[in-house]
Amino acid sequence: MRRWQLQEAKAKLSEVVKSSQEEGPQEISVRGEPAAVVLSAADYDRLRRKRQKLTIDAFLRRSAAVKVDLELERDRSPARSVDL
């Protein structure tokens, strides 16, 4: 990532933007400390995309567990008595 001093970035803004599109994010520093990053619109969109949220049901249907044949039985023993 190329680092630009703020004064240089202001003077060469079009070059900073072009570099962000061709080379990736461009860092802008103020008094030698990182202050901002210029991203291309494509990089920004990629970061903003929300990941698809899966329910547990959908997750399991997509997993390798789909191929496992399970035979589950419910425990039919009576509930234990509890003194309250």
Phi and psi restraints in degrees (range 20) as a CNS / XPLOR table:
assign (resid 1 and name C) (resid 2 and name N)
       (resid 2 and name CA) (resid 2 and name C) 1.0 -79.4 20.0 2
assign (resid 2 and name N) (resid 2 and name CA)
       (resid 2 and name C) (resid 3 and name N) 1.0 141.4 20.0 2
assign (resid 2 and name C) (resid 3 and name N)
       (resid 3 and name CA) (resid 3 and name C) 1.0 -107.1 20.0 2
assign (resid 3 and name N) (resid 3 and name CA)
       (resid 3 and name C) (resid 4 and name N) 1.0 131.0 20.0 2
assign (resid 3 and name C) (resid 4 and name N)
       (resid 4 and name CA) (resid 4 and name C) 1.0 -116.9 20.0 2
assign (resid 4 and name N) (resid 4 and name CA)
       (resid 4 and name C) (resid 5 and name N) 1.0 139.2 20.0 2
assign (resid 4 and name C) (resid 5 and name N)
       (resid 5 and name CA) (resid 5 and name C) 1.0 -77.4 20.0 2
assign (resid 5 and name N) (resid 5 and name CA)
       (resid 5 and name C) (resid 6 and name N) 1.0 148.5 20.0 2
assign (resid 5 and name C) (resid 6 and name N)
       (resid 6 and name CA) (resid 6 and name C) 1.0 -53.1 20.0 2
assign (resid 6 and name N) (resid 6 and name CA)
       (resid 6 and name C) (resid 7 and name N) 1.0 -44.9 20.0 2
assign (resid 6 and name C) (resid 7 and name N)
       (resid 7 and name CA) (resid 7 and name C) 1.0 -61.1 20.0 2
assign (resid 7 and name N) (resid 7 and name CA)
       (resid 7 and name C) (resid 8 and name N) 1.0 -42.7 20.0 2
assign (resid 7 and name C) (resid 8 and name N)
       (resid 8 and name CA) (resid 8 and name C) 1.0 -68.1 20.0 2
assign (resid 8 and name N) (resid 8 and name CA)
       (resid 8 and name C) (resid 9 and name N) 1.0 -40.2 20.0 2
assign (resid 8 and name C) (resid 9 and name N)
       (resid 9 and name CA) (resid 9 and name C) 1.0 -64.1 20.0 2
assign (resid 9 and name N) (resid 9 and name CA)
       (resid 9 and name C) (resid 10 and name N) 1.0 -38.6 20.0 2
assign (resid 9 and name C) (resid 10 and name N)
       (resid 10 and name CA) (resid 10 and name C) 1.0 -65.9 20.0 2
assign (resid 10 and name N) (resid 10 and name CA)
       (resid 10 and name C) (resid 11 and name N) 1.0 -41.6 20.0 2
assign (resid 10 and name C) (resid 11 and name N)
       (resid 11 and name CA) (resid 11 and name C) 1.0 -70.9 20.0 2
assign (resid 11 and name N) (resid 11 and name CA)
       (resid 11 and name C) (resid 12 and name N) 1.0 -28.1 20.0 2
assign (resid 11 and name C) (resid 12 and name N)
       (resid 12 and name CA) (resid 12 and name C) 1.0 -123.9 20.0 2
assign (resid 12 and name N) (resid 12 and name CA)
       (resid 12 and name C) (resid 13 and name N) 1.0 42.1 20.0 2
assign (resid 12 and name C) (resid 13 and name N)
       (resid 13 and name CA) (resid 13 and name C) 1.0 -55.8 20.0 2
assign (resid 13 and name N) (resid 13 and name CA)
       (resid 13 and name C) (resid 14 and name N) 1.0 -42.7 20.0 2
assign (resid 13 and name C) (resid 14 and name N)
       (resid 14 and name CA) (resid 14 and name C) 1.0 -62.7 20.0 2
assign (resid 14 and name N) (resid 14 and name CA)
       (resid 14 and name C) (resid 15 and name N) 1.0 -35.1 20.0 2
assign (resid 14 and name C) (resid 15 and name N)
       (resid 15 and name CA) (resid 15 and name C) 1.0 -69.6 20.0 2
assign (resid 15 and name N) (resid 15 and name CA)
       (resid 15 and name C) (resid 16 and name N) 1.0 -38.1 20.0 2
assign (resid 15 and name C) (resid 16 and name N)
       (resid 16 and name CA) (resid 16 and name C) 1.0 -62.3 20.0 2
assign (resid 16 and name N) (resid 16 and name CA)
       (resid 16 and name C) (resid 17 and name N) 1.0 -45.5 20.0 2
assign (resid 16 and name C) (resid 17 and name N)
       (resid 17 and name CA) (resid 17 and name C) 1.0 -64.0 20.0 2
assign (resid 17 and name N) (resid 17 and name CA)
       (resid 17 and name C) (resid 18 and name N) 1.0 -46.3 20.0 2
assign (resid 17 and name C) (resid 18 and name N)
       (resid 18 and name CA) (resid 18 and name C) 1.0 -60.9 20.0 2
assign (resid 18 and name N) (resid 18 and name CA)
       (resid 18 and name C) (resid 19 and name N) 1.0 -41.5 20.0 2
assign (resid 18 and name C) (resid 19 and name N)
       (resid 19 and name CA) (resid 19 and name C) 1.0 -64.4 20.0 2
assign (resid 19 and name N) (resid 19 and name CA)
       (resid 19 and name C) (resid 20 and name N) 1.0 -35.7 20.0 2
assign (resid 19 and name C) (resid 20 and name N)
       (resid 20 and name CA) (resid 20 and name C) 1.0 -65.0 20.0 2
assign (resid 20 and name N) (resid 20 and name CA)
       (resid 20 and name C) (resid 21 and name N) 1.0 -31.8 20.0 2
assign (resid 20 and name C) (resid 21 and name N)
       (resid 21 and name CA) (resid 21 and name C) 1.0 -77.4 20.0 2
assign (resid 21 and name N) (resid 21 and name CA)
       (resid 21 and name C) (resid 22 and name N) 1.0 -34.9 20.0 2
assign (resid 21 and name C) (resid 22 and name N)
       (resid 22 and name CA) (resid 22 and name C) 1.0 -93.7 20.0 2
assign (resid 22 and name N) (resid 22 and name CA)
       (resid 22 and name C) (resid 23 and name N) 1.0 -35.5 20.0 2
assign (resid 22 and name C) (resid 23 and name N)
       (resid 23 and name CA) (resid 23 and name C) 1.0 -111.0 20.0 2
assign (resid 23 and name N) (resid 23 and name CA)
       (resid 23 and name C) (resid 24 and name N) 1.0 -18.6 20.0 2
assign (resid 23 and name C) (resid 24 and name N)
       (resid 24 and name CA) (resid 24 and name C) 1.0 113.3 20.0 2
assign (resid 24 and name N) (resid 24 and name CA)
       (resid 24 and name C) (resid 25 and name N) 1.0 -170.2 20.0 2
assign (resid 24 and name C) (resid 25 and name N)
       (resid 25 and name CA) (resid 25 and name C) 1.0 -54.0 20.0 2
assign (resid 25 and name N) (resid 25 and name CA)
       (resid 25 and name C) (resid 26 and name N) 1.0 144.1 20.0 2
assign (resid 25 and name C) (resid 26 and name N)
       (resid 26 and name CA) (resid 26 and name C) 1.0 -119.8 20.0 2
assign (resid 26 and name N) (resid 26 and name CA)
       (resid 26 and name C) (resid 27 and name N) 1.0 125.5 20.0 2
assign (resid 26 and name C) (resid 27 and name N)
       (resid 27 and name CA) (resid 27 and name C) 1.0 -91.2 20.0 2
assign (resid 27 and name N) (resid 27 and name CA)
       (resid 27 and name C) (resid 28 and name N) 1.0 138.5 20.0 2
assign (resid 27 and name C) (resid 28 and name N)
       (resid 28 and name CA) (resid 28 and name C) 1.0 -116.1 20.0 2
assign (resid 28 and name N) (resid 28 and name CA)
       (resid 28 and name C) (resid 29 and name N) 1.0 129.8 20.0 2
assign (resid 28 and name C) (resid 29 and name N)
       (resid 29 and name CA) (resid 29 and name C) 1.0 -113.3 20.0 2
assign (resid 29 and name N) (resid 29 and name CA)
       (resid 29 and name C) (resid 30 and name N) 1.0 152.0 20.0 2
assign (resid 29 and name C) (resid 30 and name N)
       (resid 30 and name CA) (resid 30 and name C) 1.0 -124.8 20.0 2
assign (resid 30 and name N) (resid 30 and name CA)
       (resid 30 and name C) (resid 31 and name N) 1.0 121.3 20.0 2
assign (resid 30 and name C) (resid 31 and name N)
       (resid 31 and name CA) (resid 31 and name C) 1.0 54.3 20.0 2
assign (resid 31 and name N) (resid 31 and name CA)
       (resid 31 and name C) (resid 32 and name N) 1.0 38.3 20.0 2
assign (resid 31 and name C) (resid 32 and name N)
       (resid 32 and name CA) (resid 32 and name C) 1.0 82.0 20.0 2
assign (resid 32 and name N) (resid 32 and name CA)
       (resid 32 and name C) (resid 33 and name N) 1.0 -3.3 20.0 2
assign (resid 32 and name C) (resid 33 and name N)
       (resid 33 and name CA) (resid 33 and name C) 1.0 -106.1 20.0 2
assign (resid 33 and name N) (resid 33 and name CA)
       (resid 33 and name C) (resid 34 and name N) 1.0 137.6 20.0 2
assign (resid 33 and name C) (resid 34 and name N)
       (resid 34 and name CA) (resid 34 and name C) 1.0 -57.3 20.0 2
assign (resid 34 and name N) (resid 34 and name CA)
       (resid 34 and name C) (resid 35 and name N) 1.0 131.5 20.0 2
assign (resid 34 and name C) (resid 35 and name N)
       (resid 35 and name CA) (resid 35 and name C) 1.0 -124.2 20.0 2
assign (resid 35 and name N) (resid 35 and name CA)
       (resid 35 and name C) (resid 36 and name N) 1.0 -31.9 20.0 2
assign (resid 35 and name C) (resid 36 and name N)
       (resid 36 and name CA) (resid 36 and name C) 1.0 -157.7 20.0 2
assign (resid 36 and name N) (resid 36 and name CA)
       (resid 36 and name C) (resid 37 and name N) 1.0 163.5 20.0 2
assign (resid 36 and name C) (resid 37 and name N)
       (resid 37 and name CA) (resid 37 and name C) 1.0 -132.3 20.0 2
assign (resid 37 and name N) (resid 37 and name CA)
       (resid 37 and name C) (resid 38 and name N) 1.0 131.7 20.0 2
assign (resid 37 and name C) (resid 38 and name N)
       (resid 38 and name CA) (resid 38 and name C) 1.0 -98.3 20.0 2
assign (resid 38 and name N) (resid 38 and name CA)
       (resid 38 and name C) (resid 39 and name N) 1.0 123.6 20.0 2
assign (resid 38 and name C) (resid 39 and name N)
       (resid 39 and name CA) (resid 39 and name C) 1.0 -112.7 20.0 2
assign (resid 39 and name N) (resid 39 and name CA)
       (resid 39 and name C) (resid 40 and name N) 1.0 151.7 20.0 2
assign (resid 39 and name C) (resid 40 and name N)
       (resid 40 and name CA) (resid 40 and name C) 1.0 -70.5 20.0 2
assign (resid 40 and name N) (resid 40 and name CA)
       (resid 40 and name C) (resid 41 and name N) 1.0 159.9 20.0 2
assign (resid 40 and name C) (resid 41 and name N)
       (resid 41 and name CA) (resid 41 and name C) 1.0 -60.8 20.0 2
assign (resid 41 and name N) (resid 41 and name CA)
       (resid 41 and name C) (resid 42 and name N) 1.0 -36.8 20.0 2
assign (resid 41 and name C) (resid 42 and name N)
       (resid 42 and name CA) (resid 42 and name C) 1.0 -64.5 20.0 2
assign (resid 42 and name N) (resid 42 and name CA)
       (resid 42 and name C) (resid 43 and name N) 1.0 -43.5 20.0 2
assign (resid 42 and name C) (resid 43 and name N)
       (resid 43 and name CA) (resid 43 and name C) 1.0 -64.5 20.0 2
assign (resid 43 and name N) (resid 43 and name CA)
       (resid 43 and name C) (resid 44 and name N) 1.0 -40.8 20.0 2
assign (resid 43 and name C) (resid 44 and name N)
       (resid 44 and name CA) (resid 44 and name C) 1.0 -63.9 20.0 2
assign (resid 44 and name N) (resid 44 and name CA)
       (resid 44 and name C) (resid 45 and name N) 1.0 -45.6 20.0 2
assign (resid 44 and name C) (resid 45 and name N)
       (resid 45 and name CA) (resid 45 and name C) 1.0 -60.9 20.0 2
assign (resid 45 and name N) (resid 45 and name CA)
       (resid 45 and name C) (resid 46 and name N) 1.0 -40.9 20.0 2
assign (resid 45 and name C) (resid 46 and name N)
       (resid 46 and name CA) (resid 46 and name C) 1.0 -61.9 20.0 2
assign (resid 46 and name N) (resid 46 and name CA)
       (resid 46 and name C) (resid 47 and name N) 1.0 -38.9 20.0 2
assign (resid 46 and name C) (resid 47 and name N)
       (resid 47 and name CA) (resid 47 and name C) 1.0 -70.7 20.0 2
assign (resid 47 and name N) (resid 47 and name CA)
       (resid 47 and name C) (resid 48 and name N) 1.0 -32.3 20.0 2
assign (resid 47 and name C) (resid 48 and name N)
       (resid 48 and name CA) (resid 48 and name C) 1.0 -80.3 20.0 2
assign (resid 48 and name N) (resid 48 and name CA)
       (resid 48 and name C) (resid 49 and name N) 1.0 -23.4 20.0 2
assign (resid 48 and name C) (resid 49 and name N)
       (resid 49 and name CA) (resid 49 and name C) 1.0 -54.8 20.0 2
assign (resid 49 and name N) (resid 49 and name CA)
       (resid 49 and name C) (resid 50 and name N) 1.0 130.4 20.0 2
assign (resid 49 and name C) (resid 50 and name N)
       (resid 50 and name CA) (resid 50 and name C) 1.0 -82.3 20.0 2
assign (resid 50 and name N) (resid 50 and name CA)
       (resid 50 and name C) (resid 51 and name N) 1.0 139.3 20.0 2
assign (resid 50 and name C) (resid 51 and name N)
       (resid 51 and name CA) (resid 51 and name C) 1.0 -76.6 20.0 2
assign (resid 51 and name N) (resid 51 and name CA)
       (resid 51 and name C) (resid 52 and name N) 1.0 143.2 20.0 2
assign (resid 51 and name C) (resid 52 and name N)
       (resid 52 and name CA) (resid 52 and name C) 1.0 -67.0 20.0 2
assign (resid 52 and name N) (resid 52 and name CA)
       (resid 52 and name C) (resid 53 and name N) 1.0 126.2 20.0 2
assign (resid 52 and name C) (resid 53 and name N)
       (resid 53 and name CA) (resid 53 and name C) 1.0 -90.2 20.0 2
assign (resid 53 and name N) (resid 53 and name CA)
       (resid 53 and name C) (resid 54 and name N) 1.0 129.9 20.0 2
assign (resid 53 and name C) (resid 54 and name N)
       (resid 54 and name CA) (resid 54 and name C) 1.0 -105.3 20.0 2
assign (resid 54 and name N) (resid 54 and name CA)
       (resid 54 and name C) (resid 55 and name N) 1.0 141.3 20.0 2
assign (resid 54 and name C) (resid 55 and name N)
       (resid 55 and name CA) (resid 55 and name C) 1.0 -76.5 20.0 2
assign (resid 55 and name N) (resid 55 and name CA)
       (resid 55 and name C) (resid 56 and name N) 1.0 164.2 20.0 2
assign (resid 55 and name C) (resid 56 and name N)
       (resid 56 and name CA) (resid 56 and name C) 1.0 -61.2 20.0 2
assign (resid 56 and name N) (resid 56 and name CA)
       (resid 56 and name C) (resid 57 and name N) 1.0 -36.3 20.0 2
assign (resid 56 and name C) (resid 57 and name N)
       (resid 57 and name CA) (resid 57 and name C) 1.0 -60.4 20.0 2
assign (resid 57 and name N) (resid 57 and name CA)
       (resid 57 and name C) (resid 58 and name N) 1.0 -49.6 20.0 2
assign (resid 57 and name C) (resid 58 and name N)
       (resid 58 and name CA) (resid 58 and name C) 1.0 -66.4 20.0 2
assign (resid 58 and name N) (resid 58 and name CA)
       (resid 58 and name C) (resid 59 and name N) 1.0 -38.0 20.0 2
assign (resid 58 and name C) (resid 59 and name N)
       (resid 59 and name CA) (resid 59 and name C) 1.0 -60.8 20.0 2
assign (resid 59 and name N) (resid 59 and name CA)
       (resid 59 and name C) (resid 60 and name N) 1.0 -47.8 20.0 2
assign (resid 59 and name C) (resid 60 and name N)
       (resid 60 and name CA) (resid 60 and name C) 1.0 -65.1 20.0 2
assign (resid 60 and name N) (resid 60 and name CA)
       (resid 60 and name C) (resid 61 and name N) 1.0 -36.2 20.0 2
assign (resid 60 and name C) (resid 61 and name N)
       (resid 61 and name CA) (resid 61 and name C) 1.0 -65.2 20.0 2
assign (resid 61 and name N) (resid 61 and name CA)
       (resid 61 and name C) (resid 62 and name N) 1.0 -28.9 20.0 2
assign (resid 61 and name C) (resid 62 and name N)
       (resid 62 and name CA) (resid 62 and name C) 1.0 -89.1 20.0 2
assign (resid 62 and name N) (resid 62 and name CA)
       (resid 62 and name C) (resid 63 and name N) 1.0 -11.3 20.0 2
assign (resid 62 and name C) (resid 63 and name N)
       (resid 63 and name CA) (resid 63 and name C) 1.0 -84.5 20.0 2
assign (resid 63 and name N) (resid 63 and name CA)
       (resid 63 and name C) (resid 64 and name N) 1.0 171.8 20.0 2
assign (resid 63 and name C) (resid 64 and name N)
       (resid 64 and name CA) (resid 64 and name C) 1.0 -68.7 20.0 2
assign (resid 64 and name N) (resid 64 and name CA)
       (resid 64 and name C) (resid 65 and name N) 1.0 -15.2 20.0 2
assign (resid 64 and name C) (resid 65 and name N)
       (resid 65 and name CA) (resid 65 and name C) 1.0 -64.8 20.0 2
assign (resid 65 and name N) (resid 65 and name CA)
       (resid 65 and name C) (resid 66 and name N) 1.0 -16.5 20.0 2
assign (resid 65 and name C) (resid 66 and name N)
       (resid 66 and name CA) (resid 66 and name C) 1.0 -60.4 20.0 2
assign (resid 66 and name N) (resid 66 and name CA)
       (resid 66 and name C) (resid 67 and name N) 1.0 -33.3 20.0 2
assign (resid 66 and name C) (resid 67 and name N)
       (resid 67 and name CA) (resid 67 and name C) 1.0 -82.3 20.0 2
assign (resid 67 and name N) (resid 67 and name CA)
       (resid 67 and name C) (resid 68 and name N) 1.0 -8.5 20.0 2
assign (resid 67 and name C) (resid 68 and name N)
       (resid 68 and name CA) (resid 68 and name C) 1.0 -85.1 20.0 2
assign (resid 68 and name N) (resid 68 and name CA)
       (resid 68 and name C) (resid 69 and name N) 1.0 128.3 20.0 2
assign (resid 68 and name C) (resid 69 and name N)
       (resid 69 and name CA) (resid 69 and name C) 1.0 -94.1 20.0 2
assign (resid 69 and name N) (resid 69 and name CA)
       (resid 69 and name C) (resid 70 and name N) 1.0 107.5 20.0 2
assign (resid 69 and name C) (resid 70 and name N)
       (resid 70 and name CA) (resid 70 and name C) 1.0 -104.0 20.0 2
assign (resid 70 and name N) (resid 70 and name CA)
       (resid 70 and name C) (resid 71 and name N) 1.0 137.7 20.0 2
assign (resid 70 and name C) (resid 71 and name N)
       (resid 71 and name CA) (resid 71 and name C) 1.0 -115.8 20.0 2
assign (resid 71 and name N) (resid 71 and name CA)
       (resid 71 and name C) (resid 72 and name N) 1.0 103.7 20.0 2
assign (resid 71 and name C) (resid 72 and name N)
       (resid 72 and name CA) (resid 72 and name C) 1.0 -104.8 20.0 2
assign (resid 72 and name N) (resid 72 and name CA)
       (resid 72 and name C) (resid 73 and name N) 1.0 138.5 20.0 2
assign (resid 72 and name C) (resid 73 and name N)
       (resid 73 and name CA) (resid 73 and name C) 1.0 -125.3 20.0 2
assign (resid 73 and name N) (resid 73 and name CA)
       (resid 73 and name C) (resid 74 and name N) 1.0 142.2 20.0 2
assign (resid 73 and name C) (resid 74 and name N)
       (resid 74 and name CA) (resid 74 and name C) 1.0 -82.6 20.0 2
assign (resid 74 and name N) (resid 74 and name CA)
       (resid 74 and name C) (resid 75 and name N) 1.0 139.8 20.0 2
assign (resid 74 and name C) (resid 75 and name N)
       (resid 75 and name CA) (resid 75 and name C) 1.0 -71.0 20.0 2
assign (resid 75 and name N) (resid 75 and name CA)
       (resid 75 and name C) (resid 76 and name N) 1.0 116.9 20.0 2
assign (resid 75 and name C) (resid 76 and name N)
       (resid 76 and name CA) (resid 76 and name C) 1.0 -94.4 20.0 2
assign (resid 76 and name N) (resid 76 and name CA)
       (resid 76 and name C) (resid 77 and name N) 1.0 3.4 20.0 2
assign (resid 76 and name C) (resid 77 and name N)
       (resid 77 and name CA) (resid 77 and name C) 1.0 -66.4 20.0 2
assign (resid 77 and name N) (resid 77 and name CA)
       (resid 77 and name C) (resid 78 and name N) 1.0 147.3 20.0 2
assign (resid 77 and name C) (resid 78 and name N)
       (resid 78 and name CA) (resid 78 and name C) 1.0 -65.8 20.0 2
assign (resid 78 and name N) (resid 78 and name CA)
       (resid 78 and name C) (resid 79 and name N) 1.0 153.4 20.0 2
assign (resid 78 and name C) (resid 79 and name N)
       (resid 79 and name CA) (resid 79 and name C) 1.0 -66.3 20.0 2
assign (resid 79 and name N) (resid 79 and name CA)
       (resid 79 and name C) (resid 80 and name N) 1.0 146.9 20.0 2
assign (resid 79 and name C) (resid 80 and name N)
       (resid 80 and name CA) (resid 80 and name C) 1.0 -74.9 20.0 2
assign (resid 80 and name N) (resid 80 and name CA)
       (resid 80 and name C) (resid 81 and name N) 1.0 152.3 20.0 2
assign (resid 80 and name C) (resid 81 and name N)
       (resid 81 and name CA) (resid 81 and name C) 1.0 -85.7 20.0 2
assign (resid 81 and name N) (resid 81 and name CA)
       (resid 81 and name C) (resid 82 and name N) 1.0 142.7 20.0 2
assign (resid 81 and name C) (resid 82 and name N)
       (resid 82 and name CA) (resid 82 and name C) 1.0 -126.5 20.0 2
assign (resid 82 and name N) (resid 82 and name CA)
       (resid 82 and name C) (resid 83 and name N) 1.0 130.8 20.0 2
assign (resid 82 and name C) (resid 83 and name N)
       (resid 83 and name CA) (resid 83 and name C) 1.0 -86.4 20.0 2
assign (resid 83 and name N) (resid 83 and name CA)
       (resid 83 and name C) (resid 84 and name N) 1.0 125.7 20.0 2
